[in-house]
């Protein structure tokens, strides 16, 4: 009798730009359409509004999840009364929040955004998968401090027992940059593990030369495929393309980098 094949999961990270497309039109349904095209199990979204007048006071993460029929958790990075701005994790499977906090660092004068990260546990058919979604700042010192926090024992604790861990988001950092190198010392960046004949830039959609959206994994997951989702719908729906990875689950004695 042949051994049962190891399970795989598909994940993506997608900066949705407040669901405002390159045509200037806001559409949560269009973002949901792009996510449906991805055929993923889990997606981390950045730049979402909750009850903000500029977005029709809607719950953008909730609207997208409802259209897909998925579970979701929205994490605010900025709050002003009832108005929230932040990011979310959507999943086909039930999820539980494990950790969330605002990130350190002083934002530069040209972008006074507070940054945050959220860690959730997704209960897959083969067991739990831990996912961290974040959106780092635009200042170099700010990003370095944020990367240092995300590579601390508190944030990587879930993987110490060998559990699968995925860190994804818009890191505003190019491969080879100081924050990217720091993250790569603790986790493995999927672009570095899978050979691709195509350049994997995700921003901007009009001319995607910058690889600022990343997916990192621990040793419990082996990337099989990585791609930038460049369909007609994705080209217009946001200023970022989604980055998608297919990951093979493998048992390891520890969750450390291999």
C-alpha positions in Angstrom: 0.0 0.0 0.0 1.4 3.4 -1.0 2.0 6.1 1.7 -0.6 8.8 1.9 0.5 11.9 0.1 1.5 14.9 2.3 -1.1 17.6 2.4 -0.6 20.9 0.7 -2.1 24.4 1.3 -2.2 27.5 -0.8 -1.8 30.9 0.7 -1.6 34.5 -0.6 -0.8 38.0 0.5 -2.6 40.9 -1.2 -2.5 44.6 -0.5 -6.0 45.7 -1.7 -5.5 49.5 -1.5 -8.8 50.0 0.4 -10.5 48.1 -2.5 -9.9 51.1 -4.7 -8.8 50.0 -8.1 -6.6 51.6 -10.8 -9.7 53.0 -12.3 -10.5 54.9 -9.1 -13.5 52.8 -8.3 -14.0 51.1 -5.0 -15.3 47.6 -5.2 -15.1 44.9 -2.4 -16.8 42.5 -4.9 -13.9 42.9 -7.4 -11.4 42.1 -4.7 -13.5 39.0 -3.7 -13.4 38.0 -7.4 -9.6 38.2 -7.5 -9.4 36.1 -4.3 -11.7 33.5 -5.8 -9.4 33.3 -8.8 -6.4 32.5 -6.5 -7.9 29.2 -5.3 -6.2 29.6 -2.0 -7.0 28.4 1.5 -5.8 31.4 3.4 -5.2 35.0 2.3 -3.7 38.0 4.2 -5.1 41.3 3.1 -3.6 44.8 3.8 -5.2 48.3 3.7 -8.8 47.7 4.6 -11.3 50.1 6.1 -14.0 49.4 8.8 -16.8 51.9 9.2 -14.9 54.8 7.5 -17.0 57.3 5.5 -14.5 57.2 2.6 -15.4 53.6 2.1 -19.1 53.9 2.5 -18.8 53.1 6.2 -18.8 49.4 5.3 -16.9 46.5 6.9 -14.6 45.7 3.9 -13.1 42.5 5.3 -16.6 41.3 6.3 -18.0 42.2 2.9 -15.3 40.3 1.1 -15.5 37.3 3.4 -19.3 37.2 3.1 -19.1 37.1 -0.7 -16.6 34.2 -0.5 -18.4 32.4 2.3 -15.1 32.4 4.3 -14.0 33.1 7.9 -12.2 36.3 8.6 -10.5 38.4 11.3 -9.9 42.1 10.9 -7.1 43.8 12.9 -7.1 47.5 13.3 -3.8 49.4 13.0 -5.4 52.8 13.3 -8.5 53.8 15.1 -10.5 57.1 15.3 -13.7 56.6 17.2 -15.7 54.0 15.3 -13.5 54.3 12.2 -10.8 51.6 11.8 -8.0 51.0 9.3 -5.9 47.9 9.1 -5.6 44.4 7.7 -7.3 41.0 7.8 -6.8 37.3 7.4 -9.5 35.4 5.5 -9.7 31.6 5.5 -11.8 28.8 4.2 -11.3 27.1 7.6 -12.1 28.2 11.1 -9.6 30.6 12.7 -8.7 31.7 16.2 -6.7 34.9 17.0 -3.5 34.1 18.9 -1.7 37.5 19.1 -2.1 41.1 17.9 -0.3 44.3 18.6 0.8 47.6 17.1 4.3 47.6 15.8 7.1 49.9 17.1 8.9 52.7 15.2 8.2 56.3 14.4 6.5 56.7 11.0 8.1 59.2 8.6 6.5 62.6 8.2 5.1 61.7 4.7 3.2 58.7 6.0 2.0 58.9 9.6 0.4 55.4 9.6 0.5 53.2 12.7 1.4 49.6 11.8 0.2 46.4 13.3 0.5 42.6 13.1 -1.9 39.8 13.9 -1.2 36.1 14.4 -4.0 33.5 14.0 -4.4 29.8 14.1 -6.2 28.2 11.2 -7.6 24.7 11.9 -6.9 22.8 8.6 -8.1 19.3 7.9 -4.6 18.0 8.8 -4.1 20.2 11.9 -3.4 23.8 12.9 -1.4 26.3 10.8 -0.2 29.6 12.3 -0.4 32.7 10.1 1.0 36.1 10.8 -0.2 39.0 8.6 1.5 42.5 8.7 2.1 45.7 6.9 5.4 47.3 7.7 6.1 51.1 7.6 7.9 53.2 5.0 10.7 54.4 7.2 14.0 52.4 7.1 14.5 52.5 10.9 10.8 51.9 11.4 10.8 48.7 9.3 13.9 47.4 11.0 12.4 47.7 14.4 9.2 46.1 13.2 11.2 43.2 11.7 13.0 42.7 14.9 9.8 42.4 16.8 8.3 39.9 14.4 11.4 37.7 14.6 11.2 37.7 18.4 10.5 34.6 20.5 7.0 35.9 21.3 5.9 36.0 17.7 7.7 32.9 16.5 6.8 30.8 19.6 4.1 28.9 17.7 6.7 27.1 15.5 9.0 26.0 18.3 7.1 22.7 18.6 7.2 22.1 14.8 3.8 23.6 14.0 3.6 25.2 10.5 4.1 28.9 10.5 3.6 31.4 7.7 4.5 35.1 7.9 3.1 37.2 5.1 2.2 40.7 4.2 3.4 43.9 2.5 6.8 44.5 4.1 7.7 47.6 2.0 11.1 45.9 1.8 13.0 44.6 -1.3 14.8 41.3 -1.3 18.3 42.0 0.1 17.2 44.9 2.2 18.2 44.9 5.9 14.6 44.0 7.2 14.3 41.3 4.6 17.7 39.8 5.5 16.7 39.7 9.2 13.4 38.0 8.5 15.2 35.5 6.2 17.6 34.5 9.0 14.6 33.2 11.0 12.2 32.0 8.3 12.5 31.1 4.7 11.3 33.4 1.9 9.4 31.4 -0.7 10.9 33.3 -3.7 14.3 32.1 -2.5 13.2 28.5 -2.4 11.3 28.1 -5.7 12.9 28.8 -9.1 10.8 30.9 -11.3 11.3 31.9 -14.9 9.3 35.1 -14.3 10.1 38.1 -12.3 8.0 38.1 -9.2 7.4 41.8 -8.6 4.0 42.7 -7.1 4.0 46.5 -7.2 2.8 48.6 -8.9 0.3 46.8 -11.1 0.9 49.2 -14.0 4.6 48.2 -14.0 5.3 45.5 -11.3 9.1 45.8 -10.8 9.1 45.9 -7.0 8.9 42.8 -4.9 7.7 44.2 -1.6 5.0 41.6 -0.7 6.5 38.5 0.7 5.6 35.1 2.2 8.0 33.5 4.7 7.6 29.9 6.1 9.3 27.8 8.8 10.7 24.3 8.2 7.4 22.6 8.6 6.4 23.9 5.2 8.1 23.3 1.8 7.2 25.7 -1.0 6.3 23.9 -4.2 5.2 26.8 -6.3 5.2 30.6 -6.1 3.6 33.1 -8.5 2.3 36.6 -8.9 -1.3 36.5 -9.9 -1.5 38.8 -12.9 -5.0 38.4 -14.4 -7.0 41.2 -16.1 -9.1 41.5 -12.9 -6.1 41.7 -10.6 -4.4 44.3 -12.8 -7.3 46.8 -12.2 -8.6 45.8 -8.7 -5.7 47.2 -6.7 -2.2 48.8 -7.1 -0.6 45.5 -5.9 -0.8 42.1 -7.4 -1.4 39.1 -5.1 1.6 36.8 -4.3 0.5 33.2 -4.1 2.4 30.1 -2.8 1.6 26.4 -2.7 3.1 24.8 0.4 3.8 21.2 1.2 3.3 20.2 4.9 6.1 18.1 6.2 6.8 16.8 9.7 9.9 18.1 11.4 11.4 17.6 14.8 11.6 21.3 15.4 10.1 24.4 13.9 13.4 26.1 13.2 14.8 27.1 9.9 16.3 24.3 7.8 
